[in-house]
Amino acid sequence: MTGLIPKVDYPKRKQPSRCVTVCLGLLCAVLLAGNIGQFVYYEIIIQRTSADPTQAGTNIQGGQSSYDALTAERTQLEARLTNLTQEKHQCQQSYNSLTQKYDQIQSNHKNLTASKDQLLTNQGNLQSEREELQMSMIMLRENRDQLQSNYTSLKSNKDQLQRSYNALNVSKTQLQISYSSLEIDKEQLQTSYNTLQKENDQLQTNSSNLQSEKEELQMSMIMLRENRDQLQSNYSSLESNKDQLQRSYNTMSVSKNLLQISYNSLWRDKEQLQTSCNTLKREKNQLQTNYSSLATDRDLLEKRINKLKGRPCQAGWRKFDISCYFVSNAKKNWTLSRQDCISKGGDLVVIDSKEEQVFLNGILAVRQNAWIGLTDSLEEGTWKWVDGTPATQTFWQPGQPNSFNGNQDCGEIVPKSTGVGEWNDDGCFSEQIWICER
């Protein structure tokens, strides 16, 4: 900090005032000496003249010459006095100016002293802030190392997920091959599942009254064994889910054995029977989950197969690839537009390729913006299609989406005369035409 404030030796600034004081003192001494000399001279001349009148005539000539010399000397002294008086005035003015400068410098010195104290305080604050920043830097380095470790772990997880994705693609192909057999066995599986559901509920009721209804629970166990065999024969045709259903069957067999042991030693193993019932309930939920997943896959495959069959589009719809597209004439907001598409057996268009974007840009007139099935209403900034898939390949205008005023959550296509067209985010309440796809 000492390098920031120049050192000032203020006492040295007083030399001009000291020179003025010395000059004034010398001037007073010269004037006093001149007065004393004149007084001594006149006293000597007067005394000599009054004491020896006879010699006055003799010495008058020498006195006249001395008088002339003294007159000349007096004139010189008066001239010097005049010069000294002028120099005195000049020195006085310089002294006044220097006094003002000294006061100004004294004020500057106080200001600089205050600034120095402030800078010293700032230095202390900066020192503490530097220590805090050093601690923050250490923490950031630790966070960086942790993030690097997480990145490595995520990268390995990505590779593992990629391998899983490839395996799932193979399974998907096998599932499409076996779809025809799944359609035949679907009804039989539904019947078996409903029977299993009813029998499982009956088993849960019997478990709560195990002491009084032991024989009824044994009959239910026999029915479960028969249904298990029926499920085993039905699941044999599901080649893509064979491993998962086999594990479910093995788990059910273990549960059956545990229940059989519980029936043989009812009073001793009541808690074990309760555990077996809970295991069966979990298996039931797993079976329900598997069935729901299978039904979803069936619906998706049925929709895909219907598209692959190449059915002609209805009047007013336009064909592209395996889908049909409908451009409305009326104008509605995004929600009502989607409801209209659903009522027509489709949904707002999902654009998943550049070719489809080019096709849609070609069927719209310039400046005829239209709603598409893209929104981030569920999570701001995360744009998804109406089928739940994220938007990977996008055609946003420069600077879009910007969610202007925080209420632009729906996507629209902006046709262009050249190029493939662009997207823009707009308020879902705006009314304009829309494009359906099915």
Helices and strands as residue ranges (DSSP letters): G 10-14, H 15-51, H 54-177, H 179-208, H 214-235, G 239-241, H 242-264, H 270-308, E 318-320, E 323-327, H 334-343, E 347-348, H 354-363, E 370-375, E 384-385, G 404-406, E 410-414, E 422-426, E 433-437
